[in-house]
């Protein structure tokens, strides 16, 4: 019975570890012999949805490139470099400020080798990097080992022929081993730390390296991220539809259309039904537009547009044209014969088709006002890469646009209280023009980073935004006039408050010219490192980048430890550092109350000598400092994605559940304070 309980406990621990270790990439290795003395080692991967594996030769300062590494070989010569095979996705990464290439769904890498004759053997590993939208995995090794016998027959008149003992050898390897036994813990336990920052293998186990996975689970460990992107897209589209309603092209049509349906039918119920049908037709038309965008371009192509420099320049110019149209420079209209033809067709038909064609006519005649809004929305939501994103955005837009037609049909008396058309609608158009002009700079910024022009650094971008929103404020106060504006000098209360908000926002951005973080615009402005003049210094830097040295320091000074598992190529790690760590409360707690140890799992510095350890019943070789920290994260904490933050006492025991990517500052502060409280209780 005691053994049974032990077995059940072991299974429980295994299940908890499996819940933390992510295994989104599965590789298979294969040795293929070709004609003559040629052969090749093929690495084939199956990639989970949402993840991507980076290609080869991406350059310094970027994500982990795929590389081919040999530990030992005989009777074999390596020919050329590792070659990626298949469809690569090439995009510009705004964080790394460089073009990157990666594979989605499947990936294949091929390394050519030459067999020199007789017995041959080759052993080594392929290393690669992988990320999704929220996490990055540490540099991961795909080990391989092949051996055999080949006979090379070579004369002056004959081409050497290779006759291997085995034509193909397959070696299935999963790239993310699971920690299935708490006994399979770190074998390079540091008894002493030498000057090279490497650890010396020791016989006795150290508490610093003991697994604490069960303790984290007891503290409520979880790493699920809430996906609210679809809700955000729908709300964005809905707000765009509400704005379109208030434009001169749509608002005056509402009472005319509703009155038409109610008057042409003696049966009031039928008139209401027709108005509902009209609204439903509007929804169908605009959702079909969103679906068509995806079918024409494809989800992956739309995702690539978000970082493609050429398309971002096109988007910039398009939004500038839309802004000029809203300012009154010209009208963007579809050919009048289109709307005339559809309108005449609606008059000649009856029933549901007639109502649908009337709704289609509305979409055509109102294009001069709705077109710029729809264009901006489609650009924004299409770059999410989701197949349904454009359709969801257009669903929100269409529901907002169709809502008044159905509501006023149900409650006709509301028509009397409906605000009359007037100059206020043109004010909304011009305001939208200013907003489109401001957002156009966002797309120009991406192109600027791609080509390295440095014409739109952070302070230049902010200066333009300050001017745009200040001019918007002056316009709303009536100090600036456009061609279609009324000559009246009175400014309404609503317009005054809008001006107040715009001018206040412009003043808010002024400190950003000297390096203030401006979290409200951090998603739009260029990165902080493009700032030429920066007086802001509220930054957090780790005290140590070595686990053992940091733990020793914390033990000597009686302070808790914050472990930051990060990476040079971790996008979301940089986001957390910029958006969360710069908060004064967060930085104060980390700098004063914790010993911060940042461990880079992609650090390429080699260990003094490779160290072989056993994990999940398999032997692994740790070659770099990054390998060591990645292994520590998997074995001690049962996780392998970054960013990953964990709070420890001086003995290496957790003080709170871990924290992953979440930019909620209040939650992060609570995470830190809970750890401090538990540390103080432990000491008492």
C-alpha positions as CSV (number, residue, x, y, z in Angstrom):
1,X,0.0,0.0,0.0
2,X,2.9,2.3,0.8
3,X,4.4,1.7,-2.6
4,X,1.1,2.4,-4.2
5,X,0.8,5.8,-2.6
6,X,4.4,6.5,-3.6
7,X,3.5,5.6,-7.2
8,X,0.4,7.8,-7.1
9,X,2.4,10.7,-5.7
10,X,5.0,10.3,-8.5
11,X,2.3,10.3,-11.2
12,X,0.9,13.5,-9.7
13,X,4.3,15.2,-9.8
14,X,4.7,14.1,-13.4
15,X,1.3,15.5,-14.3
16,X,2.2,18.8,-12.7
17,X,5.5,19.0,-14.5
18,X,3.9,18.2,-17.9
19,X,1.5,21.0,-17.4
20,X,4.4,23.5,-17.2
21,X,6.8,22.1,-19.8
22,X,5.8,23.3,-23.3
23,X,6.5,21.0,-26.2
24,X,5.3,22.9,-29.3
25,X,8.0,21.6,-31.7
26,X,8.7,18.0,-32.5
27,X,11.8,17.1,-34.6
28,X,12.7,14.0,-36.5
29,X,16.3,13.4,-37.7
30,X,17.2,11.2,-40.7
31,X,20.4,10.2,-42.5
32,X,19.9,9.9,-46.3
33,X,22.6,8.6,-48.6
34,X,22.8,10.1,-52.1
35,X,24.8,9.1,-55.2
36,X,28.5,8.6,-54.8
37,X,30.0,9.7,-51.5
38,X,27.3,12.2,-50.8
39,X,24.8,12.0,-48.0
40,X,22.7,14.4,-45.9
41,X,21.3,14.7,-42.5
42,X,17.7,15.9,-42.6
43,X,15.9,17.6,-39.6
44,X,12.1,17.7,-40.0
45,X,9.9,19.5,-37.6
46,X,6.2,19.6,-36.9
47,X,5.3,23.0,-35.3
48,X,2.2,23.7,-33.2
49,X,-0.2,26.4,-34.3
50,X,0.9,29.9,-33.2
51,X,4.6,28.9,-32.9
52,X,7.4,29.5,-35.4
53,X,11.0,28.2,-35.7
54,X,13.6,30.7,-36.8
55,X,15.7,30.0,-39.9
56,X,19.5,30.1,-40.3
57,X,21.9,33.1,-40.5
58,X,19.7,35.8,-38.9
59,X,22.7,37.8,-37.7
60,X,23.8,39.2,-34.4
61,X,21.4,40.9,-32.1
62,X,18.4,39.0,-33.2
63,X,16.6,35.7,-32.3
64,X,18.3,32.3,-32.2
65,X,19.3,31.1,-35.6
66,X,19.3,27.4,-36.5
67,X,22.8,26.0,-36.5
68,X,24.5,22.6,-37.1
69,X,27.1,21.5,-34.5
70,X,29.4,18.5,-34.5
71,X,30.8,17.0,-31.3
72,X,32.8,14.2,-32.9
73,X,33.2,12.6,-36.4
74,X,35.3,10.1,-38.3
75,X,35.1,9.1,-41.9
76,X,32.8,12.1,-42.5
77,X,33.4,15.6,-43.9
78,X,30.8,18.4,-43.4
79,X,30.0,20.1,-46.7
80,X,28.7,23.7,-46.6
81,X,26.3,25.1,-44.1
82,X,22.9,24.0,-42.7
83,X,20.3,24.8,-45.4
84,X,16.7,25.6,-44.6
85,X,14.1,24.0,-46.9
86,X,10.5,25.1,-47.5
87,X,8.4,28.2,-47.3
88,X,10.0,30.8,-45.1
89,X,8.1,33.8,-43.6
90,X,10.2,37.0,-43.9
91,X,9.1,40.0,-41.8
92,X,10.7,43.0,-40.2
93,X,10.7,42.6,-36.4
94,X,10.2,46.0,-34.7
95,X,11.9,44.9,-31.4
96,X,15.1,43.6,-33.0
97,X,15.0,46.3,-35.7
98,X,16.0,43.7,-38.3
99,X,14.5,41.4,-40.9
100,X,13.9,37.9,-39.6
101,X,12.9,34.6,-41.3
102,X,11.0,31.7,-39.7
103,X,8.9,28.7,-40.4
104,X,5.3,27.9,-39.4
105,X,3.5,24.6,-39.2
106,X,6.5,22.6,-40.6
107,X,10.2,23.2,-41.0
108,X,13.1,21.3,-42.6
109,X,16.8,21.8,-42.4
110,X,19.4,19.8,-44.4
111,X,23.1,19.4,-43.8
112,X,25.2,17.9,-46.5
113,X,28.1,15.6,-45.6
114,X,30.7,13.5,-47.5
115,X,31.6,9.9,-46.6
116,X,35.3,9.3,-47.1
117,X,35.2,5.5,-47.0
118,X,35.2,2.7,-44.5
119,X,33.6,3.0,-41.1
120,X,32.0,6.4,-40.4
121,X,30.4,8.0,-37.4
122,X,29.2,11.5,-36.6
123,X,27.6,12.8,-33.5
124,X,26.3,16.3,-32.6
125,X,23.3,18.5,-32.5
126,X,21.2,21.1,-34.3
127,X,20.3,24.1,-32.3
128,X,17.3,26.3,-33.0
129,X,15.1,29.0,-31.5
130,X,11.3,29.2,-31.4
131,X,8.7,31.7,-30.2
132,X,5.0,32.5,-30.3
133,X,3.2,35.8,-29.6
134,X,3.6,35.4,-25.8
135,X,6.7,33.3,-25.1
136,X,10.0,32.2,-26.4
137,X,11.7,28.9,-25.8
138,X,15.4,28.7,-24.8
139,X,17.9,27.6,-27.4
140,X,17.0,23.9,-28.0
141,X,19.2,21.1,-29.2
142,X,18.2,18.3,-31.5
143,X,20.8,15.6,-30.9
144,X,21.8,13.1,-33.6
145,X,24.2,10.2,-33.8
146,X,24.8,8.1,-37.0
147,X,27.4,5.4,-37.8
148,X,27.9,2.7,-40.4
149,X,30.2,1.3,-43.0
150,X,30.7,2.6,-46.5
151,X,32.9,1.3,-49.3
152,X,34.4,3.7,-51.7
153,X,35.7,2.3,-55.0
154,X,37.8,4.9,-56.8
155,X,39.9,4.7,-59.9
156,X,41.2,7.2,-62.4
157,X,38.3,6.5,-64.7
158,X,35.6,5.7,-62.3
159,X,33.5,7.9,-60.0
160,X,33.6,6.8,-56.3
161,X,30.5,4.8,-55.3
162,X,29.3,4.7,-51.8
163,X,27.7,1.5,-50.6
164,X,26.7,2.1,-47.0
165,X,25.8,-0.7,-44.7
166,X,22.5,1.0,-44.0
167,X,20.9,3.3,-46.6
168,X,18.8,5.2,-44.1
169,X,18.8,5.6,-40.4
170,X,16.0,7.3,-38.6
171,X,16.2,8.8,-35.1
172,X,13.0,10.3,-33.7
173,X,13.8,13.0,-31.2
174,X,11.4,15.3,-29.4
175,X,12.9,18.6,-28.8
176,X,11.3,19.4,-25.4
177,X,12.0,16.6,-22.9
178,X,9.5,16.2,-20.1
179,X,10.8,16.1,-16.5
180,X,9.1,12.8,-15.5
181,X,10.9,12.1,-12.3
182,X,11.8,14.3,-9.4
183,X,14.9,12.2,-9.0
184,X,16.2,13.3,-12.4
185,X,17.4,16.6,-10.9
186,X,20.5,18.7,-11.7
187,X,23.7,16.7,-11.4
188,X,26.0,19.7,-11.6
189,X,25.2,20.9,-8.1
190,X,27.5,23.8,-7.3
191,X,29.6,23.1,-4.2
192,X,32.0,25.9,-5.3
193,X,31.9,28.6,-7.8
194,X,35.1,29.3,-9.8
195,X,36.2,32.5,-11.5
196,X,34.7,31.5,-14.8
197,X,31.2,31.5,-13.4
198,X,30.8,27.9,-14.2
199,X,29.7,25.3,-11.6
200,X,31.8,22.4,-10.4
201,X,30.1,19.0,-10.2
202,X,29.6,18.0,-6.6
203,X,28.6,14.8,-4.9
204,X,26.2,16.3,-2.4
205,X,22.9,17.8,-3.5
206,X,22.4,21.5,-3.0
207,X,19.1,23.0,-1.9
208,X,19.5,25.7,-4.5
209,X,19.0,23.1,-7.3
210,X,16.3,21.0,-5.7
211,X,13.1,20.8,-7.7
212,X,10.3,23.0,-6.2
213,X,7.6,22.2,-8.8
214,X,5.2,20.7,-6.2
215,X,5.7,23.8,-3.9
216,X,4.8,26.1,-6.8
217,X,1.7,24.0,-7.5
218,X,0.7,24.3,-3.9
219,X,1.0,28.1,-4.2
220,X,-1.5,28.1,-7.1
221,X,0.9,27.9,-10.1
222,X,-0.7,28.6,-13.4
223,X,0.5,30.1,-16.7
224,X,-2.7,30.4,-18.8
225,X,-3.0,33.7,-20.7
226,X,-6.4,35.2,-21.4
227,X,-7.0,35.8,-25.1
228,X,-9.1,38.9,-25.5
229,X,-8.0,39.8,-29.0
230,X,-11.3,38.9,-30.7
231,X,-13.2,41.0,-28.2
232,X,-10.8,43.9,-28.8
233,X,-11.3,43.6,-32.5
234,X,-15.1,43.5,-32.2
235,X,-15.2,46.5,-29.9
236,X,-12.8,48.4,-32.2
237,X,-15.1,47.7,-35.2
238,X,-18.2,48.7,-33.2
239,X,-16.7,52.0,-32.2
240,X,-15.7,52.6,-35.8
241,X,-19.3,52.0,-36.8
242,X,-20.6,54.5,-34.3
243,X,-18.2,57.1,-35.7
244,X,-19.4,56.4,-39.2
245,X,-23.0,56.9,-38.1
246,X,-22.3,60.5,-37.1
247,X,-20.9,61.5,-40.4
248,X,-22.8,63.6,-43.0
249,X,-23.0,60.6,-45.4
250,X,-25.0,58.4,-43.0
251,X,-26.8,60.4,-40.3
252,X,-29.3,62.2,-42.6
253,X,-30.2,58.8,-44.3
254,X,-31.5,57.2,-41.1
255,X,-34.8,59.1,-40.7
256,X,-35.5,58.9,-44.4
257,X,-34.9,55.2,-44.6
258,X,-36.9,54.3,-41.5
259,X,-39.8,56.5,-42.5
260,X,-39.8,54.9,-45.9
261,X,-40.2,51.4,-44.5
262,X,-43.0,52.5,-42.1
263,X,-45.0,54.4,-44.6
264,X,-44.8,52.1,-47.6
265,X,-46.5,49.3,-45.6
266,X,-49.9,49.7,-44.1
267,X,-49.0,46.9,-41.8
268,X,-46.8,48.3,-39.1
269,X,-45.4,44.9,-38.2
270,X,-44.3,44.4,-41.8
271,X,-42.6,47.8,-41.8
272,X,-40.7,46.8,-38.7
273,X,-39.7,43.5,-40.2
274,X,-38.4,45.3,-43.4
275,X,-36.4,47.6,-41.2
276,X,-34.9,44.6,-39.4
277,X,-34.1,43.0,-42.7
278,X,-32.5,46.2,-43.9
279,X,-30.2,46.2,-40.8
280,X,-29.4,42.5,-41.2
281,X,-28.5,43.2,-44.9
282,X,-26.0,45.8,-43.8
283,X,-24.4,43.3,-41.4
284,X,-24.2,40.7,-44.2
285,X,-22.6,43.1,-46.7
286,X,-19.8,44.4,-44.4
287,X,-19.0,40.9,-42.9
288,X,-18.8,39.6,-46.5
289,X,-16.2,42.4,-47.1
290,X,-14.2,41.3,-44.1
291,X,-14.3,37.6,-45.2
292,X,-13.3,38.7,-48.8
293,X,-10.2,40.4,-47.5
294,X,-9.0,37.2,-45.8
295,X,-9.8,35.0,-48.8
296,X,-8.0,37.3,-51.2
297,X,-4.8,37.8,-49.2
298,X,-4.8,34.9,-46.7
299,X,-4.2,35.2,-43.0
300,X,-0.4,34.7,-43.0
301,X,0.0,37.3,-45.8
302,X,-2.1,39.8,-43.8
303,X,0.1,39.1,-40.7
304,X,3.2,39.7,-42.7
305,X,1.8,43.2,-43.7
306,X,2.1,44.4,-40.2
307,X,5.9,44.4,-40.4
308,X,6.5,44.7,-44.2
309,X,8.2,48.1,-44.9
310,X,6.8,48.6,-48.4
311,X,3.2,47.9,-47.3
312,X,3.6,50.2,-44.2
313,X,4.6,53.0,-46.5
314,X,1.5,52.3,-48.6
315,X,-0.7,52.3,-45.4
316,X,0.9,55.6,-44.4
317,X,0.1,57.3,-47.7
318,X,-3.4,55.8,-47.8
319,X,-4.2,57.2,-44.3
320,X,-2.8,60.6,-45.3
321,X,-5.1,60.6,-48.4
322,X,-8.1,59.7,-46.2
323,X,-7.2,62.4,-43.7
324,X,-7.0,65.0,-46.6
325,X,-10.4,63.8,-47.7
326,X,-11.9,64.3,-44.3
327,X,-10.3,67.8,-44.1
328,X,-12.3,68.7,-47.3
329,X,-9.6,68.6,-49.9
330,X,-11.6,66.2,-52.1
331,X,-14.3,63.5,-51.8
332,X,-13.5,59.8,-52.1
333,X,-16.5,58.4,-53.9
334,X,-17.3,55.3,-55.9
335,X,-18.5,55.7,-59.5
336,X,-22.0,57.2,-59.4
337,X,-23.2,54.7,-62.1
338,X,-22.6,51.9,-59.5
339,X,-25.1,53.3,-57.0
340,X,-27.5,54.3,-59.7
341,X,-27.6,50.8,-61.2
342,X,-28.1,49.2,-57.8
343,X,-30.8,51.7,-56.8
344,X,-32.7,51.2,-60.1
345,X,-32.4,47.4,-59.6
346,X,-33.9,47.8,-56.1
347,X,-36.9,49.7,-57.4
348,X,-37.6,47.1,-60.1
349,X,-37.6,44.2,-57.6
350,X,-39.7,43.3,-54.5
351,X,-39.3,41.4,-51.3
352,X,-36.1,40.6,-49.5
353,X,-33.9,41.2,-52.6
354,X,-35.2,44.8,-52.9
355,X,-34.3,45.5,-49.3
356,X,-30.9,43.9,-49.6
357,X,-30.1,46.1,-52.7
358,X,-31.3,49.2,-50.8
359,X,-28.8,48.3,-48.1
360,X,-26.1,47.8,-50.7
361,X,-26.9,51.3,-52.1
362,X,-26.4,52.8,-48.7
363,X,-22.9,51.2,-48.5
364,X,-22.0,52.7,-51.9
365,X,-23.3,56.3,-51.4
366,X,-21.8,56.6,-47.9
367,X,-18.4,55.4,-49.0
368,X,-16.9,58.9,-48.9
369,X,-17.4,58.9,-45.1
370,X,-17.2,55.2,-44.3
371,X,-14.4,54.2,-46.7
372,X,-11.6,55.9,-44.7
373,X,-12.9,54.4,-41.4
374,X,-13.3,50.9,-42.9
375,X,-9.8,51.1,-44.6
376,X,-8.2,52.0,-41.3
377,X,-10.1,49.3,-39.4
378,X,-9.2,46.6,-42.0
379,X,-5.5,47.6,-41.9
380,X,-5.5,47.4,-38.1
381,X,-7.3,44.1,-37.7
382,X,-5.9,42.3,-40.7
383,X,-2.4,42.5,-39.3
384,X,-3.3,40.2,-36.4
385,X,-2.9,37.3,-38.8
386,X,-6.2,35.7,-37.7
387,X,-8.4,34.2,-40.4
388,X,-11.5,35.6,-38.8
389,X,-10.2,39.0,-37.6
390,X,-11.4,41.1,-40.6
391,X,-14.8,39.4,-40.4
392,X,-15.1,40.1,-36.7
393,X,-14.0,43.7,-37.1
394,X,-16.6,44.3,-39.9
395,X,-19.2,42.5,-37.8
396,X,-18.8,45.1,-35.0
397,X,-18.7,47.9,-37.5
398,X,-21.9,46.7,-39.3
399,X,-23.9,46.1,-36.1
400,X,-23.2,49.7,-34.9
401,X,-24.1,51.0,-38.4
402,X,-27.3,48.9,-38.6
403,X,-28.5,49.4,-35.0
404,X,-30.2,52.8,-35.5
405,X,-32.3,51.6,-38.4
406,X,-33.8,48.8,-36.4
407,X,-34.2,50.8,-33.1
408,X,-35.9,53.7,-34.8
409,X,-38.2,51.3,-36.6
410,X,-39.2,49.7,-33.3
411,X,-39.6,53.1,-31.6
412,X,-40.6,55.7,-34.3
413,X,-41.2,58.4,-31.7
414,X,-37.4,58.5,-31.1
415,X,-37.1,60.1,-34.6
416,X,-38.5,63.4,-33.2
417,X,-35.7,63.6,-30.6
418,X,-33.0,62.7,-33.1
419,X,-30.4,65.5,-33.5
420,X,-30.8,67.4,-36.8
421,X,-28.1,67.3,-39.4
422,X,-25.7,70.3,-39.3
423,X,-22.2,71.5,-39.0
424,X,-21.4,69.3,-36.0
425,X,-21.1,66.3,-38.4
426,X,-18.4,68.0,-40.4
427,X,-16.6,68.6,-37.1
428,X,-16.6,64.9,-36.5
429,X,-15.2,64.3,-40.0
430,X,-12.3,66.7,-39.5
431,X,-11.6,65.2,-36.1
432,X,-11.4,61.8,-37.7
433,X,-9.0,63.3,-40.2
434,X,-6.6,64.4,-37.5
435,X,-6.8,61.0,-35.9
436,X,-6.1,59.2,-39.2
437,X,-3.1,61.5,-39.7
438,X,-1.7,60.7,-36.3
439,X,-2.1,56.9,-36.8
440,X,-0.5,57.2,-40.3
441,X,2.8,58.0,-38.5
442,X,2.6,54.7,-36.8
443,X,2.9,52.9,-40.1
444,X,5.7,55.2,-41.3
445,X,7.6,54.5,-38.1
446,X,7.7,50.8,-39.0
447,X,9.1,51.5,-42.5
448,X,11.6,53.9,-40.9
449,X,12.9,51.2,-38.6
450,X,13.0,48.7,-41.5
451,X,15.2,50.9,-43.7
452,X,17.2,52.5,-41.0
453,X,16.4,56.1,-42.2
454,X,16.2,57.4,-38.6
455,X,14.0,60.3,-39.8
456,X,11.2,59.3,-37.4
457,X,13.0,58.8,-34.1
458,X,11.0,58.7,-30.9
459,X,11.2,62.5,-30.2
460,X,10.4,63.4,-33.8
461,X,7.4,61.1,-33.7
462,X,6.2,62.6,-30.4
463,X,6.8,66.2,-31.7
464,X,4.5,65.5,-34.7
465,X,1.9,64.0,-32.4
466,X,2.0,66.9,-30.1
467,X,1.5,69.3,-33.0
468,X,-1.3,67.2,-34.5
469,X,-3.3,67.0,-31.2
470,X,-2.6,70.6,-30.4
471,X,-4.0,71.7,-33.8
472,X,-7.0,69.4,-33.2
473,X,-7.6,71.2,-30.0
474,X,-7.4,74.6,-31.7
475,X,-9.7,73.5,-34.4
476,X,-12.3,72.3,-31.9
477,X,-12.1,75.8,-30.3
478,X,-12.8,77.3,-33.6
479,X,-9.4,78.9,-34.2
480,X,-8.8,76.9,-37.4
481,X,-11.3,76.6,-40.3
482,X,-11.6,74.1,-43.1
483,X,-13.5,74.5,-46.4
484,X,-16.7,72.8,-45.3
485,X,-16.9,74.4,-41.8
486,X,-19.6,76.8,-40.8
487,X,-18.8,80.4,-40.2
488,X,-20.4,80.4,-36.7
489,X,-18.1,81.5,-33.9
490,X,-19.9,79.7,-31.1
491,X,-18.3,76.6,-29.5
492,X,-20.6,74.1,-27.9
493,X,-19.9,72.5,-24.5
494,X,-19.2,69.0,-26.0
495,X,-16.8,70.5,-28.5
496,X,-15.1,72.5,-25.7
497,X,-14.5,69.4,-23.7
498,X,-13.2,67.5,-26.7
499,X,-10.7,70.4,-27.3
500,X,-9.7,70.3,-23.6
501,X,-8.9,66.5,-23.9
502,X,-6.9,67.0,-27.1
503,X,-4.8,69.9,-25.7
504,X,-4.2,68.0,-22.5
505,X,-3.1,65.0,-24.4
506,X,-0.6,67.1,-26.4
507,X,0.8,68.6,-23.2
508,X,1.0,65.1,-21.6
509,X,3.4,64.0,-24.4
510,X,5.8,66.9,-24.0
511,X,8.0,65.3,-21.3
512,X,8.5,62.4,-23.7
513,X,10.7,64.6,-25.7
514,X,13.2,64.2,-22.9
515,X,12.7,60.5,-22.4
516,X,9.6,60.1,-20.2
517,X,8.1,56.6,-20.8
518,X,4.6,57.8,-21.8
519,X,3.0,54.4,-21.3
520,X,-0.3,55.7,-22.9
521,X,1.4,55.9,-26.3
522,X,4.2,53.2,-25.9
523,X,2.3,50.9,-28.3
524,X,2.5,53.5,-31.1
525,X,5.7,55.5,-30.6
526,X,9.1,54.1,-31.8
527,X,11.3,52.3,-29.3
528,X,13.0,54.2,-26.5
529,X,16.5,53.4,-27.8
530,X,15.8,55.6,-30.8
531,X,15.6,58.6,-28.4
532,X,18.6,60.8,-29.0
533,X,18.2,62.8,-25.7
534,X,17.0,60.9,-22.6
535,X,17.0,62.2,-19.1
536,X,14.9,59.4,-17.8
537,X,16.8,56.9,-15.6
538,X,14.2,54.9,-13.8
539,X,15.4,51.5,-15.0
540,X,15.9,48.1,-13.4
541,X,19.2,46.2,-13.9
542,X,20.1,42.8,-12.4
543,X,22.6,42.6,-9.6
544,X,23.7,39.2,-10.9
545,X,23.6,37.2,-14.1
546,X,24.9,34.0,-12.3
547,X,22.5,32.0,-10.2
548,X,25.0,30.7,-7.6
549,X,26.7,34.0,-7.0
550,X,23.4,35.8,-6.7
551,X,22.1,33.2,-4.2
552,X,25.3,33.5,-2.1
553,X,25.0,37.2,-2.0
554,X,21.3,37.0,-0.9
555,X,22.2,34.5,1.8
556,X,25.0,36.8,3.1
557,X,22.7,39.9,3.2
558,X,19.5,38.2,4.3
559,X,17.4,39.2,1.3
560,X,14.9,37.3,-0.9
561,X,15.7,36.6,-4.5
562,X,13.9,37.3,-7.7
563,X,14.9,35.0,-10.6
564,X,14.3,36.5,-14.1
565,X,14.5,33.8,-16.7
566,X,14.9,35.8,-19.9
567,X,16.7,35.8,-23.3
568,X,18.4,38.2,-25.6
569,X,15.9,37.3,-28.3
570,X,12.8,37.4,-26.0
571,X,10.3,40.0,-27.3
572,X,7.9,39.8,-24.4
573,X,10.8,40.0,-21.9
574,X,11.6,43.5,-23.4
575,X,7.9,44.5,-23.2
576,X,7.7,43.6,-19.5
577,X,10.9,45.5,-18.8
578,X,9.6,48.6,-20.7
579,X,6.0,48.6,-19.5
580,X,6.2,47.1,-16.0
581,X,9.7,47.4,-14.6
582,X,9.8,51.1,-15.3
583,X,6.9,51.7,-12.9
584,X,8.3,53.6,-9.9
585,X,6.7,51.2,-7.4
586,X,7.9,48.1,-9.2
587,X,11.4,49.4,-9.7
588,X,11.6,50.4,-6.1
589,X,10.6,47.0,-4.8
590,X,12.9,45.1,-7.1
591,X,15.9,47.3,-6.6
592,X,15.6,47.7,-2.8
593,X,13.9,44.6,-1.5
594,X,15.1,41.8,-3.8
595,X,18.3,40.5,-5.2
596,X,17.5,40.4,-8.9
597,X,19.2,37.6,-10.9
598,X,18.6,37.6,-14.6
599,X,19.5,34.3,-16.3
600,X,19.7,34.5,-20.1
601,X,18.7,31.1,-21.5
602,X,20.2,31.9,-24.9
603,X,23.6,33.1,-23.6
604,X,26.2,31.7,-26.0
605,X,29.2,31.9,-23.7
606,X,30.7,28.4,-23.5
607,X,31.1,26.5,-20.3
608,X,34.7,25.6,-19.5
609,X,33.9,22.1,-20.7
610,X,30.6,20.4,-21.8
611,X,28.7,18.8,-18.9
612,X,26.6,15.7,-19.4
613,X,23.5,15.3,-17.3
614,X,20.5,12.9,-17.3
615,X,17.1,14.3,-17.8
616,X,14.0,12.2,-18.2
617,X,16.1,9.2,-18.6
618,X,18.1,10.7,-21.4
619,X,21.6,12.0,-21.4
620,X,21.9,15.7,-22.4
621,X,25.0,17.8,-22.9
622,X,25.2,21.3,-21.5
623,X,27.6,23.3,-23.6
624,X,26.8,27.0,-22.9
625,X,25.8,29.1,-19.9
626,X,22.4,29.5,-21.6
627,X,22.0,25.7,-21.6
628,X,22.8,25.6,-17.9
629,X,20.1,28.2,-17.0
630,X,17.6,26.7,-19.3
631,X,18.1,23.3,-17.7
632,X,17.8,24.9,-14.3
633,X,14.4,26.4,-15.3
634,X,13.1,23.0,-16.5
635,X,14.3,20.8,-13.7
636,X,13.8,23.1,-10.7
637,X,10.7,25.0,-11.8
638,X,9.2,22.7,-14.4
639,X,8.9,25.5,-17.1
640,X,10.7,26.4,-20.3
641,X,9.2,29.6,-21.6
642,X,10.3,33.2,-21.1
643,X,9.6,35.6,-19.5
644,X,9.4,33.6,-16.3
645,X,9.7,35.2,-12.9
646,X,10.0,33.4,-9.6
647,X,10.7,34.5,-6.0
648,X,12.9,32.5,-3.8
649,X,14.2,32.5,-0.2
650,X,17.9,32.0,0.6
651,X,17.5,28.2,0.4
652,X,16.0,28.2,-3.0
653,X,12.3,27.6,-2.0
654,X,9.5,29.6,-3.7
655,X,7.8,32.5,-1.9
656,X,4.9,32.8,-4.3
657,X,3.6,31.2,-7.5
658,X,5.6,32.2,-10.6
659,X,4.7,35.1,-13.0
660,X,4.7,35.0,-16.8
661,X,3.9,37.6,-19.4
662,X,1.2,40.0,-18.1
663,X,1.6,43.7,-18.3
664,X,-0.8,44.4,-15.4
665,X,1.3,46.5,-13.1
666,X,-1.0,46.1,-10.1
667,X,-0.8,42.3,-10.4
668,X,2.9,42.4,-10.7
669,X,3.2,44.6,-7.6
670,X,1.0,42.1,-5.7
671,X,3.2,39.3,-6.9
672,X,6.3,41.0,-5.5
673,X,4.6,42.1,-2.2
674,X,3.2,38.6,-1.6
675,X,6.7,37.2,-1.9
676,X,8.1,39.7,0.6
677,X,5.3,39.0,3.1
678,X,5.9,35.3,2.9
679,X,9.6,35.8,3.3
680,X,9.1,37.9,6.5
681,X,6.7,35.3,7.9
682,X,9.3,32.6,7.1
683,X,12.0,34.5,9.0
684,X,9.8,35.0,12.0
